Amino acid sequence: MSDPFAVTGPFAETGSAGTSADIAVIIPLFNGASWIRQTLASVLAQTLPAREIIVVDDGSSDDSLAIVRSFPQVALHRHPGKGTHQTRQFGFARSTAALVTFLDQDDLWHPRHLELLSTLLRDDPAACAAVSRTLTYEDERELHFPTPFLGPERFDPWDTFPFHRIDTPSFVLIRRSALEAIGGWPARNAWSSDVQAWFQLASIAPLVRNASATAAYRVQHREATSTRWRLERAHEYFLNIRTSCEALARERGLSHPQDGELRLRQCRILGPMAQVIEALERADPVLMRSALTQLEAELSRSAAATDLVIGTLSWYMRPTLTSGDVRQWRPLVRTLYRGQPGTLRHLGQLVPFHPEGAYPTSVLTGYLLAEPWQPRAWWRLARHRGAPIALNGIGRLGRVLMGVLRRLSAGSPSLRRGCRTRT
């Protein structure tokens, strides 16, 4: 295999570090005109430039292709109608670099991202992949990376199985030899290929993670593939993940016999989680109560998983919660806040409120206006959103008062003279 840190390729003189690494950046593209220019700019701004930048179009009908063609350093391939994961494997098969990363069309990197992850793999030859810590953002104008640094730490997705804690392939730099050892990018399953990739890679060699965030994951836009899946078929999507995790647990038992039974037991928590998502899709308060009760029982045996469970469920449920008519959630709100039994210690506030809720304040307020007799829920809203609500209210009041003063000034000569005098 070639040396991944050799000075090669057309980008050898473009990075501020003055060298390039034997890295392939593979970007699946589908109607990404709104983001692909910024994404490619972040790739080309790397202090350690990649030797290969490959964009694989999956059948775009917007201006994406024209934008990509404006970057002469980028190789563009067409693979229409195959889906994101098949597109990743298609790009991998057309790359030759010793290190590979799969960047989503709407994510961004700090200029030192590849430099730092490459250094982690150079310094830890046993590691099969390097992972960056990440930021989330909605608008790149509001994105500010902290000063990056090198802080290696071993990272094993199996420590939190069945939750892998890698939000997107954009954060990971993989040795080609390791990816080939698991058969390339797992493209057969359209919904859970990334889940399969991380656990399979971690079964053959350790991963290393950088303590510094150098990648940014764009959230909360409806065009994202994962958002469409969660909005249209969240329950089916999650069931697919559950099936994949159960298969991975059995596979893990073959390579690590001491782990097999443990991993299958850990999968049990996915059953009631799937019911919670189904209850939300159906707006079924009875099923929601039953599912939360079962999930609470599972968490009583593994309380450490509570934050992961709530975070995962919130991610699957958020598009539905923020897109529907507030009135359809009234039975759920009523069920969860009226006569709530003390047994739901961990999850009683999950729908629609919880301390780390990422739902807009207007949505949360809408739930409470629909079902106002919930003092605990009002308290939680004030506690976790009080400052933004207060500042927003003060701002609105200030704008109203300024508007009144302007109208009064426009209609009163004496007031206009007074205003000029004070000015």
N, C-alpha and C positions, 0 to 999 in steps of 0.2 A: 504493500500500500504506500502511496506517496506521503511525504511529510506534510501534515496539514498546516504547518507553520512556515512553509517555504515562501520566499518572495516570488510570486508568479502572477501571470495574467495581466490584463489591460489596466487594472486599477492600482498597480504597484506604486505609482507616484501620486495618487489622488488623495489618499488619506493623510491626516496630519501626522500619523505615526510613521508614514513613509514606507510602509510595507503592506502586503496583503496576505491573507491566510487562505489555505485551500478549503474554502467554505462555499457551499451552495445555499442560496436563499431562494426558496420555492414559495410562490405566492399564488394561491387559487384566486381567480377573478370571476365575479358575476355581478354585472351592473354596479360596479364600484366607482363610478365616475366622481362621486362626491368625496371620495377619500383616497383613491389610489395615488394621486399626485403627491399628497403629503406623505403617504406611506413609503413610496419609492424615494422621496427626498430624504427620509430618515435613514433608509438603507445606504444611499449614496453618501451620506454625511458621516459614515462610520470612520472612526480613527484607524481601525483595522479593516479595510474594505474586503468584501467577499470576491472570490474569483469568478463565481457564477451567480447571476441574478436571473431567475427563470420565472416568468409569469405564465400561468396556464389558464386560458379563458374557457369558461364552462357554458358559453352561449350568451354572452352579454348582448343587449340590444340598445344600450345607451352609448355614451361617448368614451367608455372605458378604453376601448382598443386604440382609439386615436391618441388618447393621453399616454398610454404605454408606449406607443410607437414614437412619441416625441422624446423618449429616453433611449439614445442609441446604445447605451451600455447594457440594455435589458433584452434578453431573448424571450420572444413571445411565441407560445404554442397554443393551438386550438384543440379542445377536447370537449365539445359541447354536449350538454345534457346528461353528464355522468354523475354529478354530485360532488360535493366538496372533498370527501375522502378519496374517491376514485381519482379526482383531479390531483390531489397531493401525491398519490402513488405514481400517476402518469409523469408528473414533474420529477419525482425521485428517479424514475427509470431513465430519464433523459439528462440526469446530472452525473458528474464523475467525481466531485470533490470528496475528500475524506471526512469532512464534517458537514452536517446538513441541518438546516432549520426551516420550519414551515411557518411563514408569517401570514397572518390574515390580512386581507386587503384594507381593513379599517383600523389596524393597530399601529402603534408607533414605538420606535426605539430611541433611547438616549444615544448620542454619538459614540459612547464607549461600550455599548452593549456587547458587540461581538468581541471586542478586545478583552473585556473582563471574563466572559464565558470561555473564550479560547484559552485564556490563562489558567482558568480552573482545570480544564481538561489536560493542559500541558503539565500542570503541577500534580495532577492526580491520575496517573496512567490507568489505574484500576477502574475509574469511573466511566460509565458508558454514555452519560449525558450530563449536561450542566443546565441548571434551572435558575432563572432570575426571579427575584422578588418583584412584585409588580404594583402599579398604580391603576386605578380606574378613572375614566374621564368621559365626559359627554361632548365637550368642545375643546379642541386642541389649544384654543386661545387661553384657556384656563388651566392648561397642563403645565406644571412646574416640577421637574425632577429634582430631588435632593442631590447634593454633591455625591457622585458615585465613588465607591471604594471597593477594594477586594476583601471579601470576608467569607471564605469558604466554610461550609458546614455540610456534613453528610446528610442526605435526604432520602428517606425510604417511603414511597407511597403506601407500602403495606402496613406502615405504622398506624395509618388512619383508615385502613380498608373498612368498608367499601367506598370511602370518600378519598379521592386522590389528591385534592387541593392544588391541581394545576388547571387553571381556568381555560387555557387555550394553548395550542402548540406554539404560538408566537413567542413564548417565554423560554423555549428549550432549544439547546444546541446538542445534536446527537452525533455520536461516532457512526460513520457509515457501516462499519463492520458489525456494530451492535444491531442496527436497524435491519441489515441483511440477515442477521442471525434469527430474527423473529419473522422473517419472510417479507421484509419491506413494511411500508406503512399499511396497517390492517384496514383494507378498504372494503371488505365484504359487507360489513355492517354499517349502514349509512349513518346511524345515530350514535354509536358508542365506540367508534374506532379509536378515538383518543384515549378513552378509558382503558381499552385493551392494550394500547401501545405502552402506556406508562407502567401498568402492572407487569406486563411481559418483560419490558426492559429491566425493571427492578428485580425480576426473578433471575436474570442472568448476570447482573453486575450492579454495583451501587450507583446511585446518582449523587451529584454534588450540587449544592445550591449556594448562590451568592447572597449574602445578607443585605446587599444594596439593591434598590429597585432601579432597573434600567429599561424596563418595558412597560408600556401603557396599553391597557385593554379598554376599548371603547364600549360603553354600555348604553342601554336605553334608546336604541333606535330600532324602529319596526322593520327595517330592511334586513337586519342581521338574520342569518339563517337560524340560529338558535332561538331568537325571539319569535320567528314565525312558527317554529316547531312547538315552542311552549305555549304560544297563543292559540294555535289551531288544534294541537294534539298532545298537550302536556302529559296526560295520563299514559297514553301509548308510548310516548317518548321515555317516560320514567320506567315503565314496565320493560322496555328494551334494555335500559341500563341495568335493571335488576337481573334480567336473564343473563346478560353479559357478565355481571359480577359473580353470579352463581357458577357459570362455566369457568371463570378465572379461578375461583376458589377450588374447584375440583382439579384444575390444571396445576395449581400451586401445590396441591396435595401430592401430585406425582413427582414433582421436583424437590419438594420439601415436605416429606411425609409427616413430620411433626406439626405442620401447619394446617393440614387439610381440614380436620374437624373444626378447628378454631375458626377458620375463615368461613366455612359454611354456616356456623352459628352466628357469625357477625352479619351475614346476609339477612338474617331474620328481620332485622330492623327495617329493611326496605319494604316489607309487606305492608305494615300500617302506614308507612310514608306514602306508598302508592295509593292507599285508600284516602288519605288526606287530600291528595291532588285530585282524585276522582270526585270526592265530595265537593270540592271547590268548583270543578267543572260543571257539576250537576246542581250546584247551589243547594245541596242536601244537608240540612242541619243535623238530622238524625245520624246519617253516615259519618259526618264530621265528628260528632260527639263520640261515636263508637271508635273511630280511627284514632282520635287523640287519646282516648282512654287506653287503647292497646299500645300506642306508641309510648305513652307515659310508663306503662308497665315494662317495656323494653329498656327505657332509659333508667329505670330504677336499678337495673342490673349493670348499666354502663353509663353513669351520669356524666362521665368525661366527654361523651359524644354529643351532649346537648347542643353546644354551640354549632357543631358541624351539621347536626340534623336541622336546626332552625335556619342556618345559613343556606343549606341545600334546598329546603322546602321553599324558603323565601324566593330563591332564584327561579325555581320552577313556577311559582304562583304569581310573581310580580306582574308579568304581562297581562294576565287575566284580571287581577285585582285592579290594575290601573286603567283598564280599557272598558270595563263594563259599566252598566247603569248602577248607580249607588243603590237604587231601590231593590235590586235583585239580591243584595247581600243582607238585607234586613233580617231574614230568618237566621242566618249564620251569626250575625252580631248578637241577636237576641239569645240564641242558644249558648253562646260563649260568655256572655256577660251577665245574664240573669240567672241567679241560682247556681253559679259555677261551683262545682264541688272542689274541695280542697285537694283532691287527689291529682288534679292537673297542675301540679306545682311547676313543672318545667315548661309546659306548653300552653297553659291557659290563655296566654296573651298572644299566641301566634297569629291568629287571624282576627281582625286585620292589623293588630298592633303588636309590636314587640320592641324592646329597647333599641335594636339596631335597624329598625324599619327604614327602608329606603324609599318608601312611597311618598309622593308629594304631599305636603301639608294640606293642600286643598282637598285631596282625596280622603285623608284621614278625617278632616273636619266634616266632609260630606257624610261619612258613616255616622258620626255622632249627631249631626243634624237630623239624620233619618231615625236614629234611636237615641234621643237626648238623655234618657234617665239612666245614665251610667257614670256615676261619680268617679269610679276607679279609672275608667277609660279617659274621662276628661283630665284627670290628674296626670295620667301617663302622657297624654298629648301635651299638656302644659309643661311637664317636666322635661320631655325630650325635644319638644319643638317650641318651647316658650319664647326663647330669644328671637328666633326668626319671625315668629308670629308677631311679637311685640314690635320689632324693628319694621316689619312690613306695615303694621298698622300705623305706627308713627309716621312712616314715610307717606302713606296714603293721606293721613290727616294733614300733614304739612303741605302736600300738593293741593288738597282741597282748599286750605286756608289761603295759599298763594293765589289760587285761581279766583277766590272771592275778592282778595285785595286788588288783583288786577282789574276785575270787573268794576269794583267800586272806584278805582282810580280813573278808569276810562270814562266813567259817567259823572265824575264830580270835579269841576275846575279847581275848587279850593283844596280838595284832597290831592289833586295833581300838583298844585303849587307847594303844598306841604311836603309831599314826597320829594319834590325837587330840592326844597330847602334842606331837608334832612340828608339828602344824598350829597 
